[in-house]
């Protein structure tokens, strides 16, 4: 855990990337933006 809160901006950045053409080659990927707070 990174010992800090996840910001809305960080989540938005990941969402914007996934919605962009830069992520067009990604399939079946899970983007974990939990700052380590969630255990898999």
N, C-alpha and C positions, 0 to 999 in steps of 0.2 A: 504494500500500500504506500502511496506517495505522501500520505499524511497532509493532504490538502483537499479542498473541495473542488469538484469538477465544475467548470464554468459553462454557462450557456454558450459562450463564444467557442469553446473547444468542441462542444457537440455540434454546433452549427458549422464549424470548419470541416468536420468529418462528413457531415451530411452534404455540404456543398461539393466536397471532393467526389463523393459517391455519385452525385447527380451530374457531375461534369464529364466532358469527353475524356479527361485524363484517366477516368476509371472504366473506360469502355471495354477494356480487356479483362476486367475482373469478373469472375463468376463464382457463385457459391462461397463467398467470403463473409466471415463475421467480423465486423469492426468493433472491437471491444474498447469502449471509451469510459471505463469505470474507474480509472486511476488506481486499479488494483483492489478496489473495495469489494468486488464480487469474485468469489472463488468458483472456478469451473469444476 
